[in-house]
Amino acid sequence: MLSVVIFCRHGETESNLGGWLAGSRDVSLTDRGRAQAREAAATLVAEGRSVSTIYSSPQRRALETAGILAEALAVPVVPVTGLEERRWGDLEGGAIPADLLREEVPNGESLTAFRARVTTALDGLPACGDGGAPLIVAHAGTWPVLCRWMGVESALLWPPNASPVTLKREGEGHRVPWTPPAPPR
């Protein structure tokens, strides 16, 4: 089991810029998103953070970000099925809803199924033996699942685009139990 990971949300996309929900839609980065990925790589290098491998969601926006990071860090990118963003069904392409943590969405993936899918993907990642931390490039929705998997509390709903964040497991085998949020009042 991994004890340290670096998470980097993909760079800016047209959906981020326009405020609409991409979900399973395979959108690419904007020019600003590519610049953000280059800045993230420069930050990792400048801070001396050792990266062993990049595990990426197979969605275009994440893979494009991962490719830019990998080129600068001289490490491989491994696409990982299961790290894709939540499938939002009928909500995709529309405005981002206020209740992102709702359990069910019309013709989409339940929150429970999404969390289980991402957790299974994370459970399948091999431990790194060379001392470097793996870099996980994925999506806003992946962040809270990763935090719980690592046993880390986060005040962030999700990190900004292309901003690397290091997570350290609080205790071997410890996971913060998932409690669905209370419905909005």
N, C-alpha and C positions, 0 to 999 in steps of 0.2 A: 504494500500500500504506500502511496506517495505521501511523504511528510511535508514537502514544500512544492508549491506550483506557482508559476507566474501566469496570471490571466490577462489577456488583452482582448477587449471587445473589438470587433472589426471597425475599420475607418468609416467615415461618413458616406452615406448612400443617398440617392434621390429620395427614398422614403423617409430617412431621417430629416433631410432638408425640408421636405414637404409636410412632415408631421402625419404621415399615413403608415399604417401597419403593413409591413412586408411579410412577416411570418415565413411561410414556405416558398414565397415568390423568390426567384433567383435573381436578385438585383445586384448590380455591380457598384463599385465605389465611384464617387465623384472625384474630380481632380483634387479637391481639398482632402478627401478621404485617403487618396494615395499619398499626399503630402503628410497627413497625420501618421500614416504607417511608417514613412521614412523618419519622421521625428521620434516616433516610439522606438524604432531601432537605434537611433542615435542616443536616446536616453538610456536604453539598456547597455549599450557599449560604454557610454560615459560613466555610468554608475558601476561598471564592472560586474554586472549581474551575469553569471555563467548560465547559459542555456544549453541543454544537451540535445533536445529534439523539440520540434514544434508539432503539436497535435492540433489539427484544425477541423472545424466543421466542414463538411464537403460542399456547403453552399458557397456560391461564387464570391460574395462579399468577404467571407472569412478566408477563403483560399487565396484571394487576391492580396489581402492584408498579410496573411502568413507568408506568401511568396516574397513580398517586399522585405519582411522581417528576416526571412531565411537567407536571402541574398546578402544582407548586411551582416548577419551573425554567422554565416557559413555553417549552417546546420540544416538537416533534412526536414521536410514537411511530410507528416503522415496524416492523411485525411481519416477521420474517425466517424463512421456512421453512428448516429445516435446523438451527436452534438449539435444537430440542426436546431434552428429556432422552433418554437412551438408552432404547430399547424393551427392557424386561427380560423380556418374555414371561411364562412360567409363574411367575417369581419376584415379579411385581408383586402387591402386596397382602400379601406376607409380610415376615418380619423382614429387615432389611438384612444381606446376607451379609458375612462377613469378607473375602472375596476379590472386592472390587468391580472389580478390574482383570482379572478372568478374561476370556479371549478369547471363549469361547462360552457362551451361556445357552440353556436349553431354550425353543424357540419364540420366541426373541428376536433381538435385533440383536447381531452380533459386535462386539467392541471395535474391530476394524479398520474395519468398515463405519460404526460410530458416529463414529469419528475422521475418517474420510473425509467423511462427511456434514457434520459441523460445520466442518471445514477448507474445504470447498467454499462453505459459507455465509459464512464469514469472508472468503474470497478475493473474494466478490462485493460486499462492503461498499465503498461509495465513500469516497475520501479526503475529509476535510472541509477546505474552503477558507477558512473564516472564523476559523480559529485555535482554535476550541473542540474539545475531544476528544469523540468519540462515547461514549455510555454504553451498554454492552451489558448487558441484563438477561436472565439465563438461569438455568442450573441448576448444581448441584454438579458434575455430570459434564462440563459445558462447560469448567470452569475449567482442568483440566490440558491440554486441547486448545488453549485460547486461550493459555496460557502458552507452550507449545511453538511455536505459530504466531507469537507475538511474540518468540521467542528468549529467553525469560526463565525462569530456574530458580525454582521455588517450593518452600519447605519445607511449605507448607500442602497438605493433601489437597484441601481446598476452603475458601473463606472462610465465616464465619458468615452466617446469613441477613441479607439487607439491609445488608451492610457494604461500602460502595464501596471499591474498591482500584484505584489507578492503575498501569497497566503501560506501560513505555516500551521500545520495541524496542531491543535491544542493538546491532544493526548492521544497516544496510539490507540486506534480502534474507537475513539470517542466520536460520536456524531451528535450534533444538535438535533433533537427530535423535531419533526415537521409538525407544525400546528397550523392548519389553514387559517388565514386571516379572518377576522370577524367581518361580516358583510358591512358595507358602508351604511351609515345612519342617515 
